[in-house]
Amino acid sequence: QAFWLKPAPKPTAHRGRVLLPSAFIVSAGGLPEMAAAGPLVINTPQGLEIKGRRRLDKVGAFEALLEQLVQEIEKKGDQGCIISDCDVSQNKLSYEQFEALFTALGAHSARVLRFRMFGCATINDEVVRVIADYFRLLSQEHLPTEMHLSDCAITTEGFTVLMAAFEETDLYPATHPGSMRPTALYLRLENNYISEAAIQEKVDAGIIKPFKKGPGSQGGGKEGAKVDLVVRDLGKYQQKQGDPPSPEEAPPPKQVHDRSTDLQQQQGGWQQHPGQWQQPGGWQQPVWPQQVQARPMWPPPQQQQQPG
């Protein structure tokens, strides 16, 4: 299959800065893809980062990622391994590949803080069962703080299995290492195929707290909730109707802007994305809308490396 670079749009100005768009790859089918460059696993002061978004569908790419990941984890030795960001979003990995990923993470006792697996048409109820089993085997010291599973193929059955892994264990609410406050898992599930009545049932039971981003928003950990489920409007869970399409018939991935993609754009010439605001101290956080897929992770922002 042939690939070529689409000519970049003309530079634009924003708040006195020149924005130089990065080139992106267009496939023979005419669909945009994230430009694939650099290692799949990098080492940062916050931990390892897995940069697999839209890069793992080609033959051998996932196996290369897994090999790099295991090598980097083994370099850490007895000091333990933190994976600050595991981003394999917008790929069509097989059940066996997802199983291999979670098996490797569990076998090497790596702690993943943020899982980004949104936009994966192959994350169905069977894959969610693998994820649920992974959670059941975790200790408090290895808990994720975030999981992004929006725009996948999860139905009510998979949702029920995932919630059972939280209900039947004492993993969450966990203790925030900075504030020492009880903290729920930050979870995104919008644009799946889950019955909203099933979600509401878990809300009524106190397992889930709907979490609407905005000034003054607080998680539900201190109230005993195990999951902070991101919503745009309280009482609405943005689920699709009917059955999930087959992976072959699923729509192409959405274009998503978050901290990870914005950093890649900066490296390719972008200065600042118009959809960002900057807090005092220089740390940037993406604002809502729906497409944004990330929030700050532990440790607190002031301890994170400033975006370059």
Secondary structure, 3 states (H helix, E strand, C coil): CCEEECCCCCCEEECCEEECCCCCEEECCCCEECCCCCCCEEEECCEEEEECCCCCCCCCHHHHHHHHHHHHHHHHHHHCCEEEEEECCCCCCCHHHHHHHHHHHHHCCCEECEEECCCCCCCCHHHHHHHHHHHHCCCHHHCCCEEECCCCCCEHHHHHHHHHHHHCCCCCCEECCCCCCEECEEEECCCCECCHHHHHHHHHCCCEEEEECCCCCCCCHHHCCCEEEEECCCCCCCCCCCCCCCHHHCCCCCCCCCHHHHHHHHHCCCCCCCCEEECCCCCEEECCCCCCCCCCCCCCHHHCCCCC
